[in-house]
Amino acid sequence: MDVKASVYPPAEIPTGRRSVNGVEEIGDPKGGWIPVSLAKPQHLLEDDLVRKVMGHAIALSNQVARFKEHTFDDLGAFEALLAQEYESTVGGAKGNKTLTTHDGLFKVSVQVSDNIVFGPELQIAKGLVDECLNEWAQGSRDEIRAIVTRAFNTDKAGQINRSEIFMLLRLEITDARWLRAMKAIRDAMRVEGSKTYVRWHRRDTVDGAWQAVTIDLAKA
């Protein structure tokens, strides 16, 4: 992003300087102050650049936050209008919905994702699965062992690999202990809040491919 071409006025941020007895000082990383005259010129240029870029970044971040708030307000108002005037809503019970323009060239999608955590029943499931694998040692397929290993190993954040857990539930195994293990996994699932995502797409023609409208600096 070229901050020179930005249409958003930069946010005001501290200058990091002060004047004491007519001497201009600048803050240092230790929390103290030194005369500006003692700072290296390249460090002063770097300080000015970072503060300039941060002013634009903070302003843009605030703009995106306001846009998000207004978007949810507008969607909520539209839902309320439908409910009041037509006794109808858009989307499913969880709040997932897609709204499109009349010409089919633009759409706004709302997706609600549940945050699923696992309770102590998961350890019971692991024990039952281990029993099955130990008994099937000679006949079990390597890919099943790999899925089980990945499912019950924690990732770098200390979280259970949920996608692999769900893959276990899709395996068609009829062993009674395995079925009890899968029931324990399902019983272990708890929904701990949810998060709502809004995504925007556009296309040039009605039979063209949808293209995401990104508001993510890393993907822009």
NUGU-81606 format. One line per 8 residues: number of its first residue (from 0); for each residue x, y, z of C-alpha. Coordinates in nm, 4 decimals, always signed. Layout:
BEGIN
NUM> X:Y:Z; ...
***
This chain:
BEGIN
0> +0.0000:+0.0000:+0.0000; +0.1345:+0.3441:-0.0937; +0.0589:+0.5614:+0.2056; +0.1169:+0.8706:-0.0088; -0.1853:+0.7768:-0.2171; -0.4043:+0.6874:+0.0798; -0.7387:+0.8657:+0.0915; -0.7646:+0.8108:+0.4662
8> -0.6174:+1.0815:+0.6881; -0.3579:+0.9257:+0.9178; -0.4338:+0.8721:+1.2834; -0.2584:+1.0940:+1.5327; +0.0110:+0.9045:+1.7222; +0.2631:+1.0314:+1.9784; +0.5741:+1.1957:+1.8358; +0.7976:+1.0207:+2.0863
16> +0.9756:+1.3492:+2.1544; +0.9725:+1.6206:+2.4162; +1.1428:+1.9494:+2.4892; +1.3250:+2.0041:+2.8180; +1.4846:+2.3431:+2.8857; +1.4921:+2.4100:+2.5136; +1.6583:+2.0764:+2.4353; +1.4644:+1.8387:+2.2122
24> +1.4757:+1.4807:+2.3389; +1.3615:+1.1492:+2.1959; +1.2547:+0.8363:+2.3823; +1.4870:+0.5369:+2.3895; +1.4064:+0.1620:+2.4137; +1.4883:+0.1599:+2.7850; +1.2142:+0.4054:+2.8702; +1.4473:+0.7006:+2.9062
32> +1.5214:+1.0086:+2.6997; +1.8251:+1.1267:+2.5061; +1.8928:+1.4493:+2.3158; +1.7890:+1.4227:+1.9536; +2.1323:+1.5495:+1.8591; +2.2862:+1.2286:+2.0012; +2.0630:+0.9957:+1.7981; +2.1959:+0.8598:+1.4689
40> +2.0390:+1.0274:+1.1624; +1.9279:+0.6929:+1.0139; +1.7539:+0.6077:+1.3413; +1.5649:+0.9373:+1.3321; +1.4621:+0.8718:+0.9722; +1.3473:+0.5233:+1.0702; +1.1482:+0.6667:+1.3606; +0.9744:+0.9157:+1.1312
48> +0.8960:+0.6478:+0.8724; +0.7506:+0.4004:+1.1223; +0.5321:+0.6659:+1.2846; +0.4086:+0.7799:+0.9416; +0.3213:+0.4262:+0.8291; +0.1649:+0.3436:+1.1663; -0.0549:+0.6531:+1.1435; -0.2010:+0.5262:+0.8162
56> -0.2205:+0.1647:+0.9420; -0.4138:+0.2613:+1.2549; -0.6494:+0.4810:+1.0527; -0.7154:+0.1988:+0.8071; -0.7631:-0.0522:+1.0906; -1.0201:+0.1773:+1.2489; -1.1906:+0.2169:+0.9116; -1.2155:-0.1605:+0.8678
64> -1.3531:-0.1981:+1.2217; -1.6211:+0.0610:+1.1491; -1.6997:-0.1044:+0.8159; -1.7432:-0.4407:+0.9892; -1.9749:-0.2877:+1.2484; -2.1835:-0.1119:+0.9822; -2.2002:-0.4304:+0.7741; -2.3466:-0.6320:+1.0609
72> -2.5857:-0.3466:+1.1423; -2.7081:-0.3358:+0.7818; -2.7479:-0.7129:+0.7611; -2.9321:-0.7167:+1.0910; -3.1642:-0.4409:+0.9775; -3.2410:-0.6312:+0.6565; -3.3169:-0.9478:+0.8539; -3.5443:-0.7523:+1.0855
80> -3.7268:-0.6035:+0.7857; -3.7895:-0.9457:+0.6362; -3.9062:-1.0845:+0.9683; -4.1437:-0.7950:+1.0238; -4.2846:-0.7481:+0.6759; -4.2723:-1.0972:+0.5313; -4.2350:-1.3261:+0.8344; -3.9294:-1.4754:+0.6680
88> -3.5529:-1.4879:+0.7145; -3.2536:-1.5512:+0.4914; -3.0386:-1.8576:+0.5466; -3.0397:-2.1439:+0.7923; -3.0976:-2.1685:+1.1644; -2.7295:-2.1153:+1.2478; -2.7235:-1.7817:+1.0689; -2.5479:-1.8871:+0.7493
96> -2.6797:-1.6849:+0.4598; -2.5922:-1.5487:+0.1170; -2.7328:-1.2266:-0.0255; -2.6891:-1.1356:-0.3923; -2.7560:-0.8402:-0.6190; -3.0430:-0.8697:-0.8638; -2.8028:-0.9125:-1.1582; -2.6135:-1.1903:-0.9787
104> -2.2749:-1.0177:-1.0035; -2.2146:-0.9430:-0.6361; -2.2795:-1.1444:-0.3227; -2.2269:-1.1181:+0.0512; -2.1999:-1.4412:+0.2490; -2.2366:-1.4780:+0.6240; -2.0980:-1.7916:+0.7870; -2.1301:-1.8872:+1.1519
112> -1.8616:-2.1250:+1.2762; -1.8980:-2.3044:+1.6083; -1.5931:-2.3295:+1.8325; -1.5884:-2.6973:+1.9309; -1.3894:-2.8203:+2.2308; -1.3596:-3.1712:+2.3708; -1.4399:-3.2897:+2.7219; -1.2900:-3.5745:+2.9298
120> -1.4788:-3.8376:+2.7298; -1.2111:-3.7948:+2.4653; -0.9606:-3.9808:+2.6840; -1.2038:-4.2714:+2.7142; -1.2286:-4.2748:+2.3357; -0.8505:-4.2796:+2.3033; -0.8251:-4.5786:+2.5346; -1.0831:-4.7739:+2.3338
128> -0.9147:-4.6850:+2.0045; -0.5771:-4.7944:+2.1407; -0.7283:-5.1290:+2.2403; -0.8568:-5.1785:+1.8882; -0.5257:-5.0889:+1.7269; -0.3265:-5.3147:+1.9583; -0.5523:-5.6086:+1.8792; -0.5466:-5.5320:+1.5066
136> -0.1688:-5.4850:+1.5071; -0.1090:-5.7281:+1.2235; -0.4070:-5.6402:+1.0134; -0.4654:-5.2699:+1.0667; -0.3905:-5.0414:+0.7779; -0.1092:-4.7922:+0.8169; -0.3308:-4.5039:+0.7089; -0.5741:-4.5714:+0.9951
144> -0.2869:-4.5735:+1.2453; -0.1614:-4.2466:+1.0972; -0.5028:-4.0815:+1.1320; -0.5347:-4.1990:+1.4932; -0.1857:-4.0739:+1.5776; -0.2515:-3.7319:+1.4285; -0.5966:-3.7076:+1.5841; -0.4874:-3.7530:+1.9451
152> -0.1578:-3.5659:+1.9201; -0.1763:-3.2009:+2.0170; -0.0541:-2.9327:+1.7798; +0.1927:-2.6543:+1.8614; -0.0798:-2.4591:+2.0392; -0.1622:-2.7587:+2.2572; -0.4922:-2.8194:+2.0812; -0.6360:-3.1523:+1.9681
160> -0.6335:-3.1916:+1.5902; -1.0059:-3.1502:+1.5339; -1.0049:-3.2194:+1.1598; -0.8390:-3.5579:+1.2202; -1.0842:-3.6348:+1.5020; -1.3714:-3.5735:+1.2597; -1.1996:-3.8000:+1.0069; -1.2052:-4.0816:+1.2630
168> -1.5821:-4.0428:+1.2853; -1.6124:-4.1002:+0.9106; -1.4271:-4.4333:+0.9109; -1.6619:-4.7274:+0.8526; -1.5460:-4.9684:+1.1247; -1.8020:-5.1942:+1.2920; -1.6011:-5.3214:+1.5903; -1.8109:-5.2680:+1.9064
176> -1.5266:-5.1002:+2.0946; -1.4595:-4.8690:+1.8020; -1.8266:-4.7722:+1.7899; -1.8201:-4.6983:+2.1646; -1.5092:-4.4873:+2.1082; -1.6840:-4.2855:+1.8381; -1.9814:-4.2334:+2.0680; -1.7446:-4.1106:+2.3379
184> -1.5934:-3.8632:+2.0902; -1.9369:-3.7305:+1.9997; -2.0299:-3.7036:+2.3675; -1.7036:-3.5176:+2.4296; -1.7896:-3.2415:+2.1838; -1.8960:-2.9128:+2.3348; -1.9807:-2.5924:+2.1517; -1.7968:-2.3105:+2.3253
192> -1.9233:-2.0020:+2.1505; -1.9249:-1.9217:+1.7817; -1.7761:-1.6698:+1.5425; -1.9405:-1.4993:+1.2481; -1.7533:-1.4347:+0.9249; -1.8561:-1.2123:+0.6359; -1.7147:-1.2700:+0.2884; -1.7616:-1.0694:-0.0289
200> -1.7447:-1.1924:-0.3893; -1.7868:-1.0402:-0.7335; -1.7829:-1.1568:-1.0954; -1.7912:-0.9851:-1.4312; -2.0624:-1.1997:-1.5910; -2.3403:-1.4229:-1.4607; -2.1538:-1.7322:-1.5803; -1.8122:-1.6101:-1.4676
208> -1.6117:-1.7377:-1.1731; -1.6594:-1.5695:-0.8379; -1.3646:-1.3640:-0.7167; -1.3172:-1.2817:-0.3511; -1.3037:-0.9175:-0.2468; -1.0252:-0.9313:+0.0105; -0.9907:-0.6980:+0.3066; -0.6791:-0.8731:+0.4313
216> -0.3523:-0.6860:+0.3808; -0.1582:-1.0132:+0.3644; -0.3730:-1.1322:+0.0729; -0.4231:-0.8029:-0.1069
***
